[in-house]
Amino acid sequence: MGHISNVSHVVVPERAGVSNDGRVQWGDEPQGAALDLDKLIEFERVRLERARLKLEREQAKAVRKQQQRHARRRMPSNVRWHTWRGFALDLQRLEGLVGSRERPTKEALAMLGSDSAKTIRYTMRRYGLAPDDWPPSTWNPDEERVYGSEWDI
């Protein structure tokens, strides 16, 4: 009791003889076959419509993501640099600390401040300045500049 034994010797290798096993020969279609074909066509139409809607949703989601990515502006981590005036005045302050004997390079200002020379160059570009627009003492802090203007063109 409770043992499972191999019953493969009991399985009949041939088809069991059933009078109506659901097989239909070519040309012997029952009356409902046309109805089944209509159901199959409708099922495929619904399946294709579902796939089309799913693709539309995915495309709309991708477009929304791209718009959100462009709408958000990543501001500098240095809060003073969130405005053109703050950026210009901060770098002019650092330039004043370098001294008159040294040439105020981006690297020299980076050593005095909390941001790297690469960050200074990147922020300059985002405010629409060229790399040659240096030193900061030549900048007008009261000028109207918007962060990200390079990317909005």
N, C-alpha and C positions, 0 to 999 in steps of 0.2 A: 504494500500500500504506500502511496505517496511517491512511487518511482515513475519517472517518465522514461519510456523505452522508445527505441527507434521503430517507427511505423512505416518506413519507406517501402517495405515489402508488401504493404497493404495497398499502396497507391496504384491506381490503374493507369498504365501508360497511354491508353487510348482515350478518345473523347467519349464522354458518357452520352448515351443515346437519349436526347431530349427532343420532343416533337417540335417545339418552338423555342429555339435558343437565341432568337433575336437577330440571326443572320439574314441578310436580304441579298438575293442574287440580283445581278444586273438585269433590269427590265421587270423585275417582280416587285416594284416599289409599292408599298401600301398607300392608301389615300392620304395619310397624314404626312407623307414625305415632303410635299410642297410646303406645308406648314412648318416643318422642321427646318427647311432651307431658309424660309423667311426669318425664322427665329435666329438662325445662325448669322444671316446677313445683318440683322438688327444688332445682335451681340457684337459683331465686329465693328459696326458703325459706332456703337456706344464706346467700345474699347479705344478706337481711334480718336474719338472726341475727348475722352478722358486723357489720353496721351497728349493731345494738342493743348488742352487746358493746363496740364502739368508743365509742359514746356513754356507756355506763356507766363505762368507764375514764376518759373525759374528765371526767365529773361527779365521780367519786371523786378524781381528781387535783385538781380545783378545790376540793373540800371539804378535802382534806389541806392544800393551800396556804393556805386561809383559816384553818384551825386553827393552822397553824404561825405565821402572821402574828400571830394573837392570843396564841399561847403565848409568843412572844419579846417581851421587854420591852426597848425601847430605853432604855438607861440614859443619864443625862447624861454628857457627855464629861468633865466635871470629876469625877475619881475620888472626891473627898471627898463629893460629893453622892449617891453610890450608896446611902447610908444616911440615914435621917431625922436621926440624931444628927449626922452629918458635915455635912449641909446646914444644919441649924439653927446649929451652932457656927460654921461658916464665915461665915455671914451675920451672926451676932452679933459675930464678930471684926471684920468689915468695918464694921459699924455703929459699933463702938467707935473705929474710925479716922476716921470722919466728923467727930467732935467734937460737943460738946454744944450749940454755938450753931446749927448747921445742923440742919434737919429731915432725918432719914435716909430719903431717897426711894430707890426702886429704881434710878433713874438715877444717883444719887450713889454707891450701892454698886457699880453696874456700872462706874463710872469707876475705882474702886479695885481691882476684881477682874478676872478674866479672862473673865467671862461678861457678856452683854448684859442689859439690863433685861427684854427679851422672854423670854430664857432663864430668868431668875429667876421671872417670872410663870408661865411654862409649868411649871417644876419645882414651884413652890408648888401649882399646880392638880393636878399628878400626885400630890403628897403629901396632897391633900384640903383644901388651904387655899383660902379665898376671897381675892379681891384686897384686901379690906378687912382681912384678918388681918395687919396690919402695924403696927409695925415688928418685926423679928426678936427684939428683946429680950423680947417678950411670949410667945415660943414656949418650950415645955418640951422640951429636947433628949432627955429620958429618956422621953418619951411614945412609945407604940407606934404608929408609922405605917409604912405600906408604900408604896413607890413604885408608882404605877399604880393606886392604889385607886379613882380616879375612873372608870377604864375597866372595872373589874371588877364594877361594880354591875349 
